[in-house]
């Protein structure tokens, strides 16, 4: 089995949602492969003004949020790079120099130390300005490939009124020393690419990956061999559907892109974010485009994030009780929503009101008890459109139940 990413053999597989600090759509994504941490950008609009800012969230490789950092006047955050050096992590990004009148002065390619829970702007002394882009109609966003010591700049020029983009790739050490004379690769986007909506960008050695599409139904991935300038592979099909066979709440947009190389095994997995759900509650759904077993690492994270104890049945109905094993409600301590018929309720030795109706039983998560010996809270609610009868009680870790307490409710 090849360890390389092969687009023609790849399937899109949902992994898990990234827990990001903001509710806006994800933009860029980069991964510190050494530490196993994801950095994902989103537009941050809390400052107002004429120019955009963005926020970067750092998560575990399993998508759990760790902390975040705000880049004031950092732009849209379309793509970012990550570098680990001397025990620190640096974010590579475009940043805008905006004066007191909120007017753009110039733009810079910057290298910025990642500072958890901080806000930074271009005039901070910790921001390294590496290359200026003084023309507001010619701007760049970077991406990095630290294992190959590479920095790539996506440069877009709108001077002519049309969008024309290109890619420049440099040795990272050269760029940090201000040397842009030794360009390793360059690539001009095709007219077809320039006419599409740009989304994700990633580089892996001499391979450039770029995605387009206003929606995930128009997803189009190109893999470009930078040594020849030829498009070596494409994926041009919808990806990222939910289990319903559609996008979450009718919204699916391809965003962040990163070619992950496992530092231990060398297996390569292309990761992309397909954003779903409505504005104000976006879900940052991470997908793998995979053709090898490198995806297994991420499937392991996904499995661990799954709810181990189902709270309902898979058909969304309440769980049922195994009457051959249960003689009292106090024995039911697994969290979840249960339903018992009138007949089933009548067999329970501690049922507070038999012979009247079916009942829902809600069992809380356990307290701080040890192992499987934990206390719970139980709520028993009558299945009736006339009577709102509800009972509450607790059951200790030893299985000792308190008395039932009835909640008396009146119709409104």
C-alpha positions in Angstrom: 0.0 0.0 0.0 1.3 3.4 -1.0 2.0 5.9 1.8 1.4 8.7 -0.8 -1.8 10.6 -1.3 -3.5 9.4 -4.5 -6.5 11.6 -5.4 -8.0 9.1 -7.8 -8.3 6.5 -5.1 -9.3 8.8 -2.3 -12.7 8.8 -0.5 -14.0 11.6 1.6 -14.6 10.4 5.2 -16.1 12.6 8.0 -13.9 12.5 11.1 -15.2 15.0 13.7 -16.0 18.7 14.2 -13.2 21.1 15.1 -13.9 23.0 18.2 -13.1 26.6 17.2 -13.3 29.8 19.2 -15.6 31.7 16.9 -18.9 31.0 15.2 -17.8 32.1 11.7 -16.8 29.9 8.8 -13.3 28.4 9.0 -10.8 29.8 6.5 -7.3 28.3 6.7 -5.8 25.3 8.5 -2.3 24.3 9.3 -0.9 21.5 11.5 2.1 21.3 13.7 2.9 17.7 12.8 5.6 17.4 15.5 3.3 18.3 18.4 0.1 17.0 16.8 -1.8 20.3 17.0 -4.2 22.0 14.5 -4.3 25.7 13.9 -7.4 27.0 12.2 -8.4 30.5 11.2 -11.7 32.3 11.2 -12.8 35.9 10.4 -13.1 37.9 13.7 -15.4 40.9 13.4 -15.4 42.4 16.9 -13.1 45.3 16.1 -15.2 46.9 13.4 -13.4 49.2 11.1 -12.6 49.0 7.4 -10.3 46.0 7.5 -10.8 42.4 8.5 -9.2 40.6 11.5 -9.0 36.9 12.1 -8.7 34.5 15.0 -6.6 31.4 15.1 -7.7 28.5 17.3 -5.3 25.8 18.4 -6.8 22.4 18.9 -5.5 18.9 19.6 -5.1 16.6 16.6 -8.5 15.2 17.7 -10.1 18.6 17.2 -10.5 19.6 20.9 -10.0 23.3 21.5 -6.9 24.3 23.5 -6.7 28.1 23.2 -6.8 30.9 20.6 -5.1 34.1 19.4 -6.5 37.2 17.6 -4.7 38.9 14.7 -6.1 42.5 14.5 -6.1 43.7 10.9 -4.7 40.4 9.8 -7.0 40.2 6.9 -9.3 37.3 6.0 -7.1 34.5 7.2 -7.6 32.5 3.9 -4.4 30.6 4.6 -1.8 30.5 7.3 1.4 28.6 7.9 2.8 27.1 11.1 6.5 26.6 12.0 8.0 25.2 15.2 11.5 26.6 16.0 13.5 26.6 19.3 10.5 25.3 21.3 8.1 28.0 20.0 5.4 27.9 17.4 5.2 30.7 14.8 2.2 31.7 12.6 3.0 32.8 9.1 0.4 35.2 7.8 -0.3 38.4 5.8 -0.9 41.4 8.1 -2.2 44.9 7.2 -0.6 48.1 8.4 -3.5 50.5 9.1 -3.1 54.1 10.3 -5.1 56.0 12.9 -7.6 57.1 10.3 -8.3 53.4 9.5 -6.6 53.7 6.1 -4.4 51.0 4.7 -0.8 52.0 4.5 0.8 48.7 3.3 0.8 45.0 3.8 3.4 42.5 5.0 4.2 38.9 5.0 4.8 38.3 8.7 6.1 35.6 11.1 4.4 35.9 14.5 5.0 33.8 17.7 1.8 32.0 18.7 0.7 33.6 22.0 -2.3 31.8 23.6 -5.3 34.0 24.4 -3.5 37.2 23.2 -4.4 39.8 20.6 -1.6 41.2 18.3 -1.3 43.7 15.6 1.4 44.5 13.1 3.1 47.2 15.2 3.8 44.8 18.0 7.6 44.3 18.4 7.2 40.5 18.3 5.9 40.6 14.7 8.6 39.9 12.2 7.9 41.7 8.9 9.5 39.7 6.1 8.3 41.1 2.8 6.2 44.2 2.0 3.3 44.2 -0.5 2.6 48.0 -0.9 0.0 47.6 -3.7 -3.4 47.0 -2.1 -4.5 45.2 -5.3 -1.7 42.7 -5.0 -1.8 40.7 -1.8 -0.6 37.3 -0.5 -1.4 34.6 1.9 1.3 32.1 3.0 1.4 28.4 3.7 4.2 26.3 5.1 5.7 22.8 4.8 8.2 22.8 7.7 9.4 19.2 7.3 10.7 20.3 3.8 11.8 23.7 5.0 9.4 25.4 2.6 7.2 28.6 2.5 4.7 29.2 -0.3 3.0 32.5 -1.1 -0.3 32.6 -2.9 -0.2 36.0 -4.6 -3.4 37.5 -6.1 -3.4 40.5 -8.4 -6.6 42.4 -9.2 -4.9 45.4 -10.8 -6.5 44.7 -14.2 -10.0 44.3 -12.7 -9.7 40.5 -13.1 -8.4 38.1 -10.5 -5.0 36.6 -11.4 -3.2 34.3 -8.9 0.2 32.7 -8.8 2.2 30.6 -6.3 5.8 31.3 -5.3 7.8 28.7 -3.2 10.9 29.5 -1.2 13.3 27.9 1.2 12.0 28.9 4.7 15.5 29.7 5.9 16.0 32.1 3.0 12.7 33.9 3.7 13.5 34.3 7.4 16.8 36.0 6.3 14.9 38.3 3.9 16.2 36.5 0.8 13.6 36.2 -1.9 16.0 35.9 -4.8 16.2 32.1 -4.8 12.7 31.1 -5.9 12.4 27.3 -5.9 9.1 26.9 -7.7 6.5 29.2 -9.3 3.1 28.4 -10.7 0.5 30.6 -12.5 -3.1 29.6 -11.9 -4.9 28.6 -15.0 -7.7 30.8 -16.4 -10.2 28.2 -15.2 -8.8 28.4 -11.7 -8.9 32.2 -11.7 -12.5 32.1 -12.6 -13.5 29.9 -9.7 -14.0 30.7 -6.0 -10.7 29.9 -4.2 -11.0 28.0 -1.0 -8.2 25.8 0.4 -4.4 25.9 -0.1 -1.7 23.4 0.9 1.9 22.5 -0.1 3.8 19.2 0.4 7.3 19.2 -1.1 6.9 19.8 -4.8 3.1 19.1 -4.7 0.7 22.0 -4.5 -3.0 21.4 -3.5 -5.7 23.9 -4.1 -9.5 23.7 -3.8 -12.2 25.7 -5.4 -16.0 25.9 -5.1 -18.6 28.3 -3.7 -20.2 25.2 -2.2 -19.0 21.7 -1.4 -21.4 20.5 -4.2 -18.9 22.3 -6.6 -15.8 20.9 -4.9 -12.8 20.9 -7.2 -9.3 19.9 -6.0 -6.2 20.3 -8.1 -2.9 18.7 -7.4 -0.1 20.5 -9.2 3.4 19.1 -9.8 5.5 22.2 -9.2 8.6 20.7 -10.9 6.7 20.5 -14.2 3.9 23.0 -13.7 1.4 20.3 -14.8 -1.9 19.4 -13.1 -1.2 15.8 -12.0 -4.5 14.9 -10.4 -8.0 16.3 -9.8 -11.1 15.6 -7.8 -14.2 17.2 -9.2 -17.3 16.0 -7.4 -19.4 16.9 -4.4 -18.0 15.9 -1.0 -18.9 16.3 2.6 -22.5 15.2 2.8 -24.1 14.5 6.2 -25.9 11.2 6.9 -29.1 12.6 5.5 -27.5 12.7 2.0 -27.4 16.5 2.0 -25.5 19.3 3.7 -26.1 20.3 7.3 -29.1 22.7 7.2 -28.5 23.0 3.5 -25.1 24.6 3.9 -21.8 23.1 2.9 -18.7 25.1 2.0 -15.1 23.8 1.5 -12.6 25.7 3.5 -9.2 24.9 5.2 -6.9 22.4 3.5 -3.8 20.6 4.8 -1.7 17.6 3.6 -0.9 15.8 6.8 2.2 13.5 6.9 2.4 11.2 9.9 5.8 12.0 11.5 6.2 8.4 12.6 4.9 6.3 9.7 5.1 8.7 6.7 1.5 8.0 5.6 -0.2 11.0 4.0 -3.8 12.1 4.4 -5.4 15.2 2.8 -7.6 17.0 5.3 -10.2 19.6 4.5 -12.9 21.4 6.5 -16.5 21.3 5.1 -18.4 23.9 7.0 -22.1 23.2 7.7 -25.2 24.5 9.5 -26.7 28.0 9.6 -25.0 31.3 10.3 -24.3 31.8 13.9 -23.9 28.1 14.6 -21.5 26.9 12.0 -20.1 23.4 12.3 -16.5 23.0 11.2 -16.7 19.4 9.9 -13.3 17.9 9.3 -13.0 15.4 6.5 -10.2 13.2 5.3 -9.6 12.5 1.7 -7.8 9.2 2.1 -6.5 6.2 0.1 -4.4 4.5 2.7 -4.3 3.5 6.4 -3.0 6.9 7.5 -6.6 7.8 8.2 -6.7 5.2 11.0 -5.1 7.7 13.5 -7.9 10.2 12.9 -10.6 7.5 13.0 -9.2 6.6 16.4 -9.7 10.2 17.6 -13.2 10.2 16.1 -14.1 7.0 17.9 -12.9 8.3 21.2 -15.0 11.5 20.8 -18.2 9.5 20.1 -20.7 9.2 22.9 -20.0 5.7 24.4 -23.4 5.4 26.1 -26.3 6.1 23.7 -28.9 8.3 25.4 -31.7 7.1 23.0 -32.1 4.3 20.5 -30.7 4.9 17.0 -34.2 5.5 15.7 -34.5 8.4 18.2 -37.0 6.6 20.4 -36.4 6.1 24.1 -34.5 3.1 25.3 -36.5 0.2 26.5 -36.0 -1.8 29.7 -35.0 -5.4 29.8 -37.8 -6.6 32.1 -36.1 -10.0 32.7 -33.3 -8.2 34.5 -34.9 -5.2 36.2 -37.4 -5.4 39.0 -37.1 -1.8 40.4 -36.5 1.6 38.8 -33.6 2.2 41.2 -31.7 -0.5 39.3 -31.7 1.6 36.1 -28.5 3.7 36.4 -27.2 3.9 32.9 -27.7 7.5 31.7 -30.4 8.1 29.1 -34.1 8.4 28.3 -36.2 5.3 28.8 -39.8 4.4 28.2 -42.0 1.9 30.1 -45.5 0.9 29.3 -48.3 0.8 32.0 -47.8 -3.0 32.2 -44.0 -2.7 32.5 -44.3 0.1 35.1 -46.7 -2.1 37.2 -43.9 -4.7 37.6 -41.5 -2.2 39.2 -41.5 -2.5 43.0 -40.7 1.2 43.5 -43.0 2.8 41.0 -44.8 5.7 42.7 -48.0 5.6 40.6 -49.1 2.4 38.9 -52.0 1.5 36.7 -52.4 4.9 35.1 -50.2 5.3 32.0 -46.9 4.7 30.4 -43.9 6.7 31.7 -40.7 8.2 30.5 -37.7 7.8 32.8 -34.7 10.2 32.6 -31.5 9.1 34.2 -28.7 11.6 34.7 -25.0 11.1 34.3 -23.3 9.6 37.4 -21.8 11.6 40.3 -18.2 11.3 41.4 -18.5 7.7 42.5 -15.9 5.1 41.7 -16.1 3.0 38.5 -19.6 1.7 37.9 -20.6 2.5 41.5 -22.0 6.0 41.1 -25.1 7.9 42.2 -27.7 9.3 39.7 -30.7 11.5 39.6 -34.0 10.0 38.2 -37.0 11.8 36.7 -40.2 10.0 36.0 -42.7 11.7 33.7 -46.2 10.5 32.9 -47.2 10.0 29.3 -50.4 12.1 29.3 -51.8 15.1 27.5 -54.0 15.9 30.5 -51.8 15.3 33.6 -48.3 16.8 34.0 -47.3 14.4 36.7 -43.6 14.2 37.4 -41.5 12.6 40.1 -37.9 13.2 41.1 -35.5 11.3 43.3 -31.8 10.3 43.7 -30.2 6.9 43.9 -26.9 6.6 45.7 -23.8 4.8 44.6 -24.8 1.9 46.9 -28.2 1.7 45.1 -30.1 3.2 48.0 -33.0 5.3 46.7 -34.4 8.4 48.2 -38.2 8.9 48.4 -39.9 10.1 45.3 -40.8 13.8 45.3 -43.8 14.8 43.2 -43.7 18.0 41.2 -47.2 19.5 41.1 -47.9 21.4 37.9 -50.9 23.3 36.7 -52.1 23.8 33.2 -51.3 27.2 31.5 
